[in-house]
Amino acid sequence: MRWMKLAVAVGLLGLWGCAKQEDVIKIGEFASLTGSTATFGQSSHKGVMMALEEVNDKGGVLGKKVQVIVEDDAGKTEETTNAVQKLISRERVVAVIGEVASSRSIVGGNVCEAQRIPMVSPASTNPKVTQGKKWVFRICFIDTFQGSAMATFGIERLKAKTAAVLKDRKNEYSVGLAEFFEKAFTAEAGKILVSESYQEGDLDFKPQLTKIKSSNPDIVFVPGYYTEVGLVLKQARLELGMKMPFLGGDGWDDDGLRKSVKGPIEGDGCYYGNHYSVEEDRPEVKSFVARFQAKHQETPDAMAALGYDVMGIVADAISRAKSTQPEAIRKALEETKGFQGVTGRITLDKEHNAVKPLVVLQLKDGKQQFVQAVQPK
């Protein structure tokens, strides 16, 4: 719980000082600050807190300081309900910043929907997160677009005619992204030769990879999280000699994965879709990267950039609403158009999803290398 205690301490001591409670606007955040996917939660949280500090340095919102109250769900879906209910019932937050993981944002979103508190996810891409929801939003693209974009990349850029899929059968993000990739790939005259699955926490993927290898696909799509993807790539390349390109989604975005996937593991290419690239030649990106590196002595990944943008979106909505009433904030979020974020210009559509481009990155020499941007159709 060290991360949660640190976040609370920062909020208490540095961001609103000695202000009275009634002079503070409370926003909740639930994230996996510990657990198997803690890198995601920690990165997005750093982005949130950096944006929060900048908002308060400029005078706050509506003349008040903003306080972010954090609950660590430890990367467990079963912890999410209690975390979100605590933020709403005990802390009386006026809005909630959701999870990176889609499965946990779906659970947290259900609580916010029932309690009529707006929730905004920085990075949950599964369509179910906002589907049919009045109070739940996201500032990232969704997996129908991400899956389609990576299928098109495989066919057009890599000239693939056949593909294999390896997904996490217990993960909403992975299952959904695999489904959308398969639909798009076959719609463009590609053929899915085999679809295999695993479960979070597995260590041996050779049985599934052996079946995939025997089918001899042009590309392999692995829409999982970095925690398993690193093992998959190492076993495929080093133990089974699989040389075809491997593709994935934004769940690959982790500095540890980039550093471990080098040399022979890169093979003929490891590519993944993501929300931004540090190599993009935009002033918002250059400024954010420089400030983040100065503050944390590390390069911000996509989760950090999305965390920064989600805090900015929420603060902007409260400011435009001219109110801290949840209903007013919800309406302002629905009216978000052209918000200039680090991850692109953000407009929320009628389904509460962000319309924005995807970037394709390649793992190269322990770093991410920008390949191309894909615009939404």
Buried (B, 14 or more C-beta within 10 A) or exposed (E): EEBBEBBBEBBEEEBBEEBEEEEBBBBBBBBBBBBBBBBBBBBBBBBBBBBBBBBBEEEBBBEBBBBBBBBBBBBBBEBBBEBBBBBBEEEEBBBBBBBBBBBBBBBBBBBBBEBEBBBBBBBBBBBBBBBEBEBBBBBBBBBBBBBBBBBBBBBEBBEBBBBBBBBBEBBBBBBBBBBBBBBBBEEBEBEBBBBBBBEBEEEEBEEBBBBBBEBEBBBBBBBBBBBBBBBBBBBBBEEBEBEBBBBBBBBBBBBEBBEBBEEEBBBEBBBBBBBBBBBBEEEBBEEBBEBBEEEBEEEBBBBBBBBBBBBBBBBBBBBBBEBBEBEBBBBBBBEBEEBEBBBBBBBBBEEBBBBBBBBBBBBBEBBBBBBBBBEBE
